[in-house]
Amino acid sequence: MPTLPGPPAVDVVLRRSARATRFSLRVSRLDGKVTLSVPLRSSEKDAMAFLRAQEEWLRNALSRLPKTALVTFGSQLMVEGDALILAQGGGRSLTVDGPHLRVPGDPAAAGARVQAWLKALARDRLVAASDHYAAQIGRKVTRVTLRDTRSRWGSCTSDGALMYSWRLIMAPPSVLRYVAAHEVAHLVEMNHSPRFWAVVDRLYPGWQAQRNWLHRHGGALHALRFTTAGD
């Protein structure tokens, strides 16, 4: 893996492509991964020269990515599109109290408890949405798995198993439903052909606005950390 010298040093994924006709540089809005695509026969020396020439653009792009923040009391996070402030709570369960998400117990464990609560809520919403859209096209979902994926919001296998990022529960409900419709559409078409998008249109008309929301704001959902050891 090539590295652009620092400070700080930047690791770059070098991807050779038979379809590439020129060098191109991409920074993922989700995880900050830097990918340099090059024509198949290009030399690494030429690729590094291009990378150095684009260093100012690259570092500016990386500086604009959302900064990672640890969730604790006083933090604000989105839950189904609503901004809530974490605050101390009583009893045994997390509760939404007006603009606050109240978390009982040790403040040091608040982030981990919030993460577990979000995952449980995400599973309820995503299973319900997946089953709803699958019924509309006469297909069956065999399994729903939640992960903290950084490069995609969902995926589908040929045997009907769906995978989603649990962080979708922080997005507006319409965005979560669009992603569910998108993945369920793969039960019909395991590709992104016009036939696939026709299925998406049938399941979720006007999906473009939701996809645009993810492009604009998805990185902020990944910028939140809930434990000091990572998710």
PAMI-292602 format. One line per 8 residues: number of its first residue (from 1); their letters; for each residue x, y, z of C-alpha. Coordinates in steps of 0.1 Angstrom, whole numbers, plus 5000, padded with zeros to 4 digits. Each point is the difference from the previous one (the first is absolute). Last residue first. Layout:
<pts>
NUM) a) X:Y:Z ~ ...
</pts>
This chain:
<pts>
231) dgattfrl) 4826:4999:5182 ~ 5033:5015:5011 ~ 5020:4994:5032 ~ 4990:5034:5014 ~ 4964:4991:4996 ~ 4971:5016:4981 ~ 5019:5017:4971 ~ 4982:5024:4978
223) ahlagghr) 5015:5010:4966 ~ 4982:4972:4981 ~ 4967:5019:5002 ~ 5017:5032:4989 ~ 5013:4982:4969 ~ 4964:4991:4989 ~ 4990:5037:4998 ~ 5004:5011:4964
215) hlwnrqaq) 5001:4967:4982 ~ 4974:4985:5023 ~ 4977:5029:4994 ~ 5005:4996:4963 ~ 4988:4963:5002 ~ 4969:5012:5018 ~ 4992:5026:4974 ~ 5005:4975:4972
207) wgpylrdv) 4975:4975:5015 ~ 4971:5019:4984 ~ 4979:4969:4996 ~ 5009:4973:5025 ~ 4990:4964:4991 ~ 4992:5006:4963 ~ 5029:5024:4995 ~ 5023:4975:5016
199) vawfrpsh) 4987:4973:4977 ~ 5007:5023:4970 ~ 5034:5006:5014 ~ 5008:4963:4997 ~ 4987:4998:4965 ~ 5022:5029:4990 ~ 5030:4980:5013 ~ 5015:5003:5034
191) nmevlhav) 5005:4963:5006 ~ 4986:4970:5018 ~ 4965:5007:4986 ~ 4969:4985:5017 ~ 5013:4995:5036 ~ 5021:5031:4992 ~ 4968:5021:5003 ~ 5000:4990:5037
183) ehaavyrl) 5033:5018:5004 ~ 4987:5033:4985 ~ 4967:4998:5018 ~ 5018:4996:5033 ~ 5023:5029:4991 ~ 4969:5021:4991 ~ 4983:4991:5033 ~ 5031:5012:5020
175) vsppamil) 5000:5033:4981 ~ 4963:5005:5006 ~ 5005:4994:5037 ~ 5024:5029:5003 ~ 5036:4989:5007 ~ 5011:4989:5034 ~ 4986:4965:4995 ~ 5022:4996:4970
167) rwsymlag) 5029:4996:5024 ~ 4991:4963:5002 ~ 5017:4995:4966 ~ 4980:4974:4982 ~ 5003:4964:4988 ~ 4973:4981:4982 ~ 4999:4962:4994 ~ 4977:4989:4972
159) dstcsgwr) 5020:4971:4986 ~ 5015:5021:4972 ~ 5017:5023:5025 ~ 4990:5036:5008 ~ 5020:5030:5013 ~ 4995:5031:5020 ~ 5013:5034:5009 ~ 5034:4996:4983
151) srtdrltv) 5036:5009:5006 ~ 5001:5004:5037 ~ 4981:4970:5012 ~ 4990:4999:5037 ~ 4980:4968:4998 ~ 4964:4989:5002 ~ 4988:4967:4985 ~ 4966:4992:4986
143) rtvkrgiq) 4992:4965:4990 ~ 4978:4980:4975 ~ 4982:5029:4984 ~ 4972:4987:4978 ~ 4988:5011:4966 ~ 4966:5007:4986 ~ 5008:5035:4988 ~ 4979:5019:5025
135) aayhdsaa) 5007:4975:5027 ~ 5037:5008:4997 ~ 4993:5036:5006 ~ 4982:4995:5033 ~ 5024:4973:5012 ~ 5030:5023:4995 ~ 4982:5029:5017 ~ 4991:4979:5031
127) vlrdrala) 5034:4985:5003 ~ 5016:5034:4995 ~ 4979:5018:5027 ~ 5003:4973:5027 ~ 5038:4994:4993 ~ 5007:5038:5001 ~ 4983:5003:5034 ~ 5021:4972:5014
119) klwaqvra) 5032:5015:4985 ~ 4991:5035:5014 ~ 4995:4986:5035 ~ 5033:4981:4999 ~ 5018:5032:4988 ~ 4983:5021:5027 ~ 5012:4975:5027 ~ 5035:5001:4987
111) gaaapdgp) 5000:5038:5000 ~ 4986:5002:5035 ~ 5025:4976:5016 ~ 5022:5027:5015 ~ 4969:5019:5012 ~ 4992:4970:5023 ~ 4963:4993:5000 ~ 4969:5014:4983
103) vrlhpgdv) 5000:5015:4965 ~ 4975:5027:4991 ~ 4997:5010:4964 ~ 4990:5036:5002 ~ 4981:5025:4978 ~ 4966:4988:5014 ~ 5008:4971:5023 ~ 5010:4970:4980
95) tlsrgggq) 5007:4971:5023 ~ 5029:4976:5006 ~ 4990:4972:5025 ~ 5009:4992:5036 ~ 4986:5028:5021 ~ 5015:5035:5000 ~ 5015:5021:4972 ~ 5032:5020:4994
87) aliladge) 4999:5019:4968 ~ 5008:4994:4963 ~ 4987:5028:4977 ~ 4976:4990:4972 ~ 4998:5012:4964 ~ 4972:4982:4981 ~ 5007:4982:4968 ~ 4992:4965:5013
79) vmlqsgft) 5023:5007:5029 ~ 5026:5027:4993 ~ 5027:5007:5025 ~ 5009:5029:5023 ~ 5025:4995:5027 ~ 4994:5014:5035 ~ 5006:4967:5017 ~ 5024:4980:4978
71) vlatkplr) 5005:4990:4964 ~ 5036:5002:4988 ~ 5005:5022:4969 ~ 5018:4993:4968 ~ 5004:5031:4977 ~ 4978:5002:4969 ~ 5021:5000:4968 ~ 5010:5035:4988
63) slanrlwe) 5036:4995:5009 ~ 5003:4969:4979 ~ 4989:5019:4969 ~ 5025:5028:5007 ~ 5027:4974:5004 ~ 4992:4985:4967 ~ 4997:5032:4981 ~ 5034:5011:5013
55) eqarlfam) 5016:4966:4993 ~ 4988:4998:4964 ~ 5034:5004:4984 ~ 5014:4975:5026 ~ 4974:4975:4989 ~ 5007:5005:4963 ~ 5037:4993:5007 ~ 4991:4970:5020
47) adkessrl) 4980:4985:4972 ~ 5028:5007:4975 ~ 5024:4981:5023 ~ 4975:4973:5005 ~ 5001:4994:4962 ~ 4969:5000:4978 ~ 4991:4969:4981 ~ 4965:4995:5015
39) pvsltvkg) 4989:5036:5001 ~ 5000:5015:5034 ~ 4975:5004:5028 ~ 5013:5017:5032 ~ 4977:4993:5030 ~ 5001:5019:5033 ~ 4979:4986:5028 ~ 4984:5027:5021
31) dlrsvrls) 4974:4977:5015 ~ 4966:5011:4987 ~ 5008:5029:4978 ~ 5025:4979:4980 ~ 5028:5019:4985 ~ 5006:4994:4963 ~ 5030:5006:4977 ~ 5000:4994:4962
23) frtarasr) 5028:4992:4976 ~ 4989:4996:4963 ~ 4985:4975:4976 ~ 4986:4976:5027 ~ 4980:4971:4986 ~ 5028:4974:5005 ~ 5003:5012:5036 ~ 5028:5001:5024
15) rlvvdvap) 4991:5010:5035 ~ 5026:5016:5023 ~ 4986:5004:5036 ~ 5016:5030:5016 ~ 5014:5004:5035 ~ 5004:5037:5010 ~ 5030:5011:5022 ~ 4992:5028:5023
7) pgpltpm) 5023:5018:4997 ~ 5005:4984:4978 ~ 5013:4979:4972 ~ 4974:4987:4975 ~ 4999:4962:5005 ~ 4997:4973:4974 ~ 4984:4967:5010
</pts>
